[in-house]
Amino acid sequence: MGGQSGASGRVSSQNGGAGEDLFHFVMIKPSHYDDEGYVIQWIRSAIPSNTLAALNGLAEAAVQRKVLGPGVEIRLHTFDETNRRVRPDRIIRMIRRSGGRALIGLVGVQSNQFPRAVDLARPFLAARLPVMIGGFHVSGCLAMLPEMPPEMRAAQDMGIAFFAGEAEEGRLDQVFRDAWHGTLQPLYNYMDALPNLEGEPPPILPAQHLVRTSGSLSSIDLGRGCPYQCSFCTIINVQGRKSRVRSPDDLERIVRENYAQGIKRFFITDDNFARNKAWEPLFDRLILLREQEKMKLGFTIQVDTLCHKIPGFVEKAARAGVRRVFIGLENINPDNLIGAKKHQNKITEYRTMIQAWRDAGAITYAGYIIGFPGDTKESVLRDVEIIKRELPLDILEFFFLTPLPGSEDHKTLFGKGVWMDPDLNKYDLNHRVAHHPRMSDTEWEDAYRSAWDAYYTPEHIRTILRRVAANPKGRLKTTLTTILWFTLMVRYEGVHPLEGGAFRLKFRRDRRHGMPVESRFVFYPRYAAETLRKASQYLRFYLPIRRMLKAVASAPDRLAYRDLAITPPDAEEFEELDLYKATAGGQGALVRMRRLQKAAAGD
């Protein structure tokens, strides 16, 4: 390919040259395919793309600075394929009508989205429009592997350029200039120079995107990087282990800009907000906006299991408007956690930590990974029952242990030549892509499905609701809505809840490259039947759960409800909990805790 991307990006205008001083930047956040090869897409998706928002914010700043010169107009076009159909043919026609030059950016591309990104690139390349792919797959592979993997080399041979790293500190400006001059390079690799975030343009999405998400929320990244060493994680190898943060002024600006559009709910996408070194001034600014200016703001954050030990963290989070908390629980067997280098998780802190968030009125979510070397189907289901009985979690979401490109696990298996599924579309944490040392492939897959079924039984849903109803700060209806979302997505849509949405869309021609386009006489009747069947299943599940909610909410003794999980821990209970008795690692954790308590008492 030489030193260029293979396409100048220049197109003629039907208006006789009126677009000669025009540059189009098309940003597309791709989805990925379901098991039948159709794009996973919804009328409303669950979570807005922060990468799309971040890149759009940088691009808007480049427009304002006129980085291509005072005589060049830059037009921005944004597409989130999870909630909006992407039609390359229409985008190409739009660019040709306008004239000028263009760059097609496939942004925030994760490993499971890479095949779809390449398929979207094909028609643009055929139209001689330059295409660039960036995101965690590109960055993670270049950060961790000795050479570019085959799928990236094949994409580069097609004419696709890559961007690795982050685009702040003027890096996007350089890409614009190269694309404008027809000198786009095949690779922009910034992995060794992670940028400062303070003062950089904050993430922002046009209003039409935000209304396409469930509940109309936006996303913000206030910090990047994580200090821990979890072997299954890609964050530490793509965004680094040093905390890089935005300022309170950056935060206030993005909140105000979104608030003016009617957006009051935000997902803070920091992988671990508790390790953002500026967490307190950021919370203080939100507290100021909420308490002095009476702005009705709500936030979702991601934290680790030791965040409650940071003085004032949970209390200030509640005052700042944190209403949902994702917790990296991952497992309740210390041996599994240590094997994955997740040394920071102390199971003796789990109950205290979750109860602290419960007391603050937050809905708690926890991730749980299935497939650590010590797991069996029996041990997984045993652990799920322990969690149900002894930990006051609201939402538990399950993942396959997945060697994601960019993680240490992937690098290790790759180096040893161990089999990993070659189909990147499956690397969504919802599919098995490796073999397990103790379980057969079928057993591992069955353990994953059975864990979902075991946690979200009608009996346990009632227990969760009763716990929430017993909390004066509990949000009963919101908790139930979230439970419904998680249950319905897994049970009836076959996708992980984090990639779910409201009303599944399918388009006959939007099928994976190499798979046949089905006859309309086959596709449309089946799609209609699927939709009606799922609607019926939704209704059959919802109606009894709704009756359950009414019964729990109207119970005269709702505030008096108690069970083991929501009973404050005391010194005697540790000897009785299965959390510590069921595994050798749990017993060892209890011994270590007793030793520390004894030493502290001696002091």
PyMOL commands that set and color helices and strands:
alter all, ss='L'
color gray80, all
select helices_A, chain A and resi 50-65+88-98+111-126+136-144+150-158+171-181+207-210+235-238+248-259+273-275+279-291+307-309+313-320+334-339+347-359+377-390+408-416+424-426+441-455+458-469+476-493+497-499+520-554+558-560+564-566+573-575+578-581+584-602
alter helices_A, ss='H'
color red, helices_A
select strands_A, chain A and resi 10-11+22-29+41-45+73-80+100-106+131-134+161-164+187-189+217-220+223-224+244-245+265-268+298-303+322-330+363-370+395-400+501-505
alter strands_A, ss='S'
color yellow, strands_A
deselect
rebuild
show_as cartoon
